[in-house]
Amino acid sequence: MSLLDQEPADSGDEKVVPPLDPARTLPASLDVSAEKLEAVWAEKPGLFGWLSVVNHRDIGRRYIVTAFVFFFMAGLLALVMRIQLARPDNHFLGPDAYNQIFTMHGTVMMFLFAVPVMEAFGVYVVPLMVGARNIAFPRLNAFSYWMFLFGGIFVFVMFALNSGPDVGWFAYPPLSGPAYTPGKRADVWAQLITFTELAGLAVSVEIIVTVFKLRAPGMSLNRIPLFVWAQTITAFMVLLAMPAVMLASTALILDRLVGTHFFNPAEGGDPLLWQHLFWFFGHPEVYIIFIPATGIVSTIVSTFSRRPAFGYLALVLALVSTAFIGFGLWVHHMFATGLPQMGESFFTAASIMIAIPSGLQFFCWIATMWGGRVVLKLPMLWVLGFFIVFLVGGLTGVMLAAVPLDLQVHDTFFVVAHFHYVLIGGALFPLFGAVYYWFPKITGRMLGERLGQWNFWLFTLGFNLTFFPMHILGLEGMPRRVYTYQAETGWGDLNYLSTIGAGVLGVSVLVFLVNVIVSLRAGVLAGDNPWGAGTLEWATTSPPPNCNFVYPPTVAGVNPLWENPPDQPVVVGLRDDVRDVLVTYVLDAEPDHRTEFPEPTIWPFCTALATSALFIGSIFTPWAVVIGAVPLFVGLTGWFWPKEAGETGTQAWPIQHRTLPKPGEAPAGGPV
Amino acid sequence: MHAASVLQSVLAPAGPQAAHIARLWWLMFWVATAVFVIVSAFVVGAIVWKRTEPRRDDVLRVAVTLGVAATVVTLFVLLVASVWTGRAVASLGASSTVTIELTGHQWWWEAVYDDGTPSQRFRTANELHIPVGRPVVLKVTSHDVIHSFWVPNLHGKRDLIPGYTTAIWLQADTPGIYRGQCAEFCGLQHARMALYVTAESNDAFERWRMNQRREAVQPTTDNARLGRDVFLRSTCTQCHTIRGTIAGGAMGPDLTHLATRGTIAAGTLPNTRGHLAGWILDSQSAKPGNQMPPNSLPAGDLQLLLTYLETLK
């Protein structure tokens, strides 16, 4: 427990002394050559190489950066909206521009930021946390990133061409149908969904397989880090929820493009069918964003309380039950449609019930802090912000679960306030915590302390100033999605306050951006494990080498760096001349066999281009699906072209665990 | 009608439904406040309370168990309160009701006051009158996209969904003029789709209803007669109805008793001669995207038309 007694480093301005890293105190070579491994796992050089990247660190980093770019852009759109709403009867924006902007804000924040950025951290951190050399299906991972990027570019280009979606991020028909939204705006929305859902589904498959099959030996189910659990549970939710919205958006495109009548009441279709399908996805979506954030919170709380998280089993089961219940409350978005009272009561009960696992997690985190010694570093500060802000959002969430109260505040600014408290409080605060926490691992440098403090306090102030008044506005009758309001409603002052708050938020995000840029160039060197944390991503260099771990680790606890005995074995027997990885069994992570991972390749990029062309073309003509299938076929053929016989293959391999020698000792041999 | 402070608030209930819901709100508000204070205190306490020895895990286990138990009990109480309020809001004596068929349009409200005798039915727009102390049944649907009826001082929302007709009960106990606004995003002018509900004594309501049933008053002055001719000659009749004339369009609001209404364009503008003139000539500047085309009338014709419209009491 020597690491636990050590203070985590300041993210600020002092020189950090990196703690001893067992993997690096090893004699230069045991069985493998670190240099050869670096070369084998390296990416290709040049632009061609840049487009061919398949390692999870580069793709994860690109995913994170791209998602944050979309976050900044959607945030700017929010500022523009706040300027319009600052005064009654304002003429800064017209209704047409406003409707596009609020639709873009919601769509981009949900589909291009919140969900992808959580997955992005999963892509980067999960393989490291489970001790793997890459994520499962690396080429699919590359494909997923390109689809996400192209989808985002597509929607912003259409927005710049004044064809941005303007039917809300929920796109209720008949408003989004062919009769009331002619032109291509609703198609752009529906096709963006297809892009992002495809990317999201791919990442989920990768995460699940990585966690099930690539864990370090010894990492049985009850030793999986909580962040990894959260990512895994989220991935299952994505697999179950996203098909519903893909089905719905495809039906909407068919209604618009080839005249089907899924949602047209005049022809026997049903607009309520859309709402059921959309919210069957849409409510789990909230938990798809929130559950990874709980994983971040558990990780940070544990590290900065200097003890393992209290109630490991309870925390995991709370997430599992949240995921289950999360699929049973979509109807609380539809209370105002006039469903039978008895039916609504079940959904009220389910909506209230989901507060129980959330409460349990809260108590476990607080217990972890009481049972430990809290060290207030920047990541922990964001988590404390999460506690307070998310608590407000959770409590207003219980209010919204009550049908009668929901009927009053549904679709008002009260709800706008509520879900910003939930999503910013529940996801963005932990996410900023995650950035401050893992930035040293990803870049090798700490984020600056002073700017970090400004970032946090301005953000907390600006956030509450922006969104707290909205609770009152909602109770005073202000509906959502209005481009203006009349002076006699009396909503002007609180809206003005809210706009000032939005400005403060903008400044805070700017401070964050500056901090990142400055720290990238001049941040304090982090060392392997600046926080003295316990999970495996800190057992390698910052940033990690191409192969992640020269010696894949084995573990003896949830927090291996705290709990592993000094003579914990590592995995040897993997080849260093090919991309060899160890596959383990699902339950106890016992070694199963070794397999070879794919080389960098341009084909996922090409396939993503072909898929994008097909998707975008299909909003103009159904023939694009037929013609676009040809390049797609070429792309997939190149991707899956088999290698020469004998070079590839999955083989049994004499996997051994071997205890690392202490410096100066002769290597000890033999399986353990 | 455009009083300094508009009555549009969840927290100033003017009827039994809104009152039940407001009580539920205050219960939830105080419970939430208490929970917030307690939980925040534990969070802050964990940081500021300097302890020599961290709490033992068995102590923590007891504390977490108690916390979860308290959560379950609190949530159960709130669940019961919610269901009880739901029942109270839904049940209303069904005697002597007023039935209104409310249809949503992009971006205005069409109301038909129902009656057992078909000839006693009548149509109006954007402003409802209801008697104080009597239950009102609203049968709601939509002509185009989904809208949502919401007058917060009286009751919660009910969506107006094309292809569905649903019923919602409400009642006003306090006389007053209550503002409501469409609460489901319905396109370009979702923000300018308000309606007013005037709750008044039964006598006043019955007087209003008798008047609304009548055909439009015949113009009594020459100018008004000429103004009517302007109306009937122009394209106005394609979309608007004035009962008692040949104008029978159904695209836009019924204008038979236009002069009795306080606002035009679904609560967008006060119903004054000047605003009406601006609206007729160029409705697109006040409410861009609405279905009414601009009209180019000679100045004299416009004044005659306004004079006529002002007689439609």
Chai-1 contact restraints between the chains, C-beta under 6 A:
chainA,res_idxA,chainB,res_idxB,connection_type,confidence,min_distance_angstrom,max_distance_angstrom,comment,restraint_id
A,P95,B,L188,contact,1.0,0.0,6.0,A-B,restraint_1
A,P95,B,P288,contact,1.0,0.0,6.0,A-B,restraint_2
A,G168,B,F185,contact,1.0,0.0,6.0,A-B,restraint_3
A,Y172,B,I146,contact,1.0,0.0,6.0,A-B,restraint_4
A,P174,B,V145,contact,1.0,0.0,6.0,A-B,restraint_5
A,L175,B,V145,contact,1.0,0.0,6.0,A-B,restraint_6
A,L175,B,G187,contact,1.0,0.0,6.0,A-B,restraint_7
A,Y180,B,V145,contact,1.0,0.0,6.0,A-B,restraint_8
A,P265,B,P162,contact,1.0,0.0,6.0,A-B,restraint_9
A,P265,B,G163,contact,1.0,0.0,6.0,A-B,restraint_10
A,F310,B,L60,contact,1.0,0.0,6.0,A-B,restraint_11
A,A336,B,S148,contact,1.0,0.0,6.0,A-B,restraint_12
A,A336,B,K157,contact,1.0,0.0,6.0,A-B,restraint_13
A,A336,B,D159,contact,1.0,0.0,6.0,A-B,restraint_14
A,T337,B,D159,contact,1.0,0.0,6.0,A-B,restraint_15
A,G338,B,R158,contact,1.0,0.0,6.0,A-B,restraint_16
A,G338,B,T166,contact,1.0,0.0,6.0,A-B,restraint_17
A,Q341,B,G86,contact,1.0,0.0,6.0,A-B,restraint_18
A,Q341,B,A90,contact,1.0,0.0,6.0,A-B,restraint_19
A,S345,B,V83,contact,1.0,0.0,6.0,A-B,restraint_20
A,T348,B,S82,contact,1.0,0.0,6.0,A-B,restraint_21
A,I352,B,L75,contact,1.0,0.0,6.0,A-B,restraint_22
A,I352,B,L79,contact,1.0,0.0,6.0,A-B,restraint_23
A,A355,B,L75,contact,1.0,0.0,6.0,A-B,restraint_24
A,G359,B,T71,contact,1.0,0.0,6.0,A-B,restraint_25
A,L360,B,V68,contact,1.0,0.0,6.0,A-B,restraint_26
A,F363,B,V64,contact,1.0,0.0,6.0,A-B,restraint_27
A,F363,B,G67,contact,1.0,0.0,6.0,A-B,restraint_28
A,I366,B,F42,contact,1.0,0.0,6.0,A-B,restraint_29
A,A367,B,L60,contact,1.0,0.0,6.0,A-B,restraint_30
A,A367,B,V64,contact,1.0,0.0,6.0,A-B,restraint_31
A,M369,B,A46,contact,1.0,0.0,6.0,A-B,restraint_32
A,W370,B,A46,contact,1.0,0.0,6.0,A-B,restraint_33
A,W370,B,R55,contact,1.0,0.0,6.0,A-B,restraint_34
A,G371,B,P54,contact,1.0,0.0,6.0,A-B,restraint_35
A,G371,B,R55,contact,1.0,0.0,6.0,A-B,restraint_36
A,G371,B,L60,contact,1.0,0.0,6.0,A-B,restraint_37
A,G372,B,P54,contact,1.0,0.0,6.0,A-B,restraint_38
A,V374,B,I47,contact,1.0,0.0,6.0,A-B,restraint_39
A,F387,B,V43,contact,1.0,0.0,6.0,A-B,restraint_40
A,I388,B,S40,contact,1.0,0.0,6.0,A-B,restraint_41
A,L391,B,F36,contact,1.0,0.0,6.0,A-B,restraint_42
A,L391,B,V39,contact,1.0,0.0,6.0,A-B,restraint_43
A,L395,B,A32,contact,1.0,0.0,6.0,A-B,restraint_44
A,M399,B,M28,contact,1.0,0.0,6.0,A-B,restraint_45
A,A402,B,S82,contact,1.0,0.0,6.0,A-B,restraint_46
A,V403,B,G86,contact,1.0,0.0,6.0,A-B,restraint_47
A,P404,B,I21,contact,1.0,0.0,6.0,A-B,restraint_48
A,P404,B,L24,contact,1.0,0.0,6.0,A-B,restraint_49
A,P404,B,T85,contact,1.0,0.0,6.0,A-B,restraint_50
A,P404,B,G86,contact,1.0,0.0,6.0,A-B,restraint_51
A,P404,B,V89,contact,1.0,0.0,6.0,A-B,restraint_52
A,L405,B,I21,contact,1.0,0.0,6.0,A-B,restraint_53
A,L405,B,L24,contact,1.0,0.0,6.0,A-B,restraint_54
A,L405,B,W25,contact,1.0,0.0,6.0,A-B,restraint_55
A,L407,B,G156,contact,1.0,0.0,6.0,A-B,restraint_56
A,L407,B,K157,contact,1.0,0.0,6.0,A-B,restraint_57
A,Q408,B,V10,contact,1.0,0.0,6.0,A-B,restraint_58
A,Q408,B,I21,contact,1.0,0.0,6.0,A-B,restraint_59
A,Q408,B,G156,contact,1.0,0.0,6.0,A-B,restraint_60
A,H410,B,K157,contact,1.0,0.0,6.0,A-B,restraint_61
A,D411,B,A183,contact,1.0,0.0,6.0,A-B,restraint_62
A,L475,B,V10,contact,1.0,0.0,6.0,A-B,restraint_63
A,L475,B,L11,contact,1.0,0.0,6.0,A-B,restraint_64
A,E476,B,S9,contact,1.0,0.0,6.0,A-B,restraint_65
A,G477,B,Q8,contact,1.0,0.0,6.0,A-B,restraint_66
A,G477,B,S9,contact,1.0,0.0,6.0,A-B,restraint_67
A,G477,B,P152,contact,1.0,0.0,6.0,A-B,restraint_68
A,P479,B,Q181,contact,1.0,0.0,6.0,A-B,restraint_69
A,P479,B,A183,contact,1.0,0.0,6.0,A-B,restraint_70
A,R481,B,F185,contact,1.0,0.0,6.0,A-B,restraint_71
A,V482,B,A191,contact,1.0,0.0,6.0,A-B,restraint_72
A,Y483,B,A191,contact,1.0,0.0,6.0,A-B,restraint_73
A,T484,B,A191,contact,1.0,0.0,6.0,A-B,restraint_74
A,E488,B,H2,contact,1.0,0.0,6.0,A-B,restraint_75
A,E488,B,V6,contact,1.0,0.0,6.0,A-B,restraint_76
A,T489,B,V6,contact,1.0,0.0,6.0,A-B,restraint_77
A,G490,B,S5,contact,1.0,0.0,6.0,A-B,restraint_78
